[in-house]
Amino acid sequence: MISPNLLEIERCIRALSVEQQLWLLESIAREIREREYTKEILTNVKPPQEELGEIANELKITTEISQFNDEFASSEIL
């Protein structure tokens, strides 16, 4: 069921000029797109602690690779 408030808004919109209705429509569409874009970005953002954990793991792997390279460097010379 459509609320009385919504019917009142529709009545007010019909009273606007076509130019005003188009402006309102474009404004509402822009706001919805921005809200959805922001929601999509925030959905894909990881919590800071998770990001820090991934960075720490990457640093640990980089350090281990460096250690392996150092260990095998001496055997490559021979």
N, C-alpha and C positions, 0 to 999 in steps of 0.2 A: 504494500500500500504506500502511496506517495504521501509524504507528510504535508501538512498545511503550509509549513515554512517553504518547502520546495515549490509548491504551487504559487506562493506569493512571489518568490524569486523569479519564476517563469513569467508571471504577469508583469513584473517590473522590467524584465529584459525585453518583452514585447513592446513596451512603451518607448524603448530607446530607438534612436535612428539606426539605419543599417550600418552606417560607419561606426557608431558606438558599439553595436552588437558584434561587428567584426573585430574591433579592438579588444573587446572583452573575451571573445572566443580565442583569439590569438594569445592573449595574456594567460588565460587558463591553460591552454595547450602548452605554452612555454613553461609555466610553473610545474605542470605534471611531468614534462620531459626532464626538467632540472631535478625534480624530486626523485624520479626513477633513476637518473644517472648517478645522483649522489648515493642512493640506496645501493646501486650496483657496485659502486666503488667501495662503500663501507662494508659490503658483504664479502668482498674479495680481500679486505685488509686483515692481516693476521694480528692477533694480540701482541703487544710489545714483548712479552716474555717468550712467546713462541719464536718471534723474529730473532731475539737475542740468542735463543737456544740454537737456531739454525746457523747463525753467524759463528757461534762458539764451535759448533760441529765442523763448519767449513775451515775455521782456523786450525782445529785439531787435525783434520785430514791434511791440510797444507803442511803443517809441521811434520806429520808422519811421513809424507812424501819426501819432504826435504831430508829427513833423517835416513830414509831408504836410499835416496840418491847419494848421500854422503857415504853410507856403508858400502854401496856398490861401486862408488867412484874408484876406490882403491883396487878393486878386482878388475876393473876395466883397464887400468893402466898396465897391469901385468899381462 
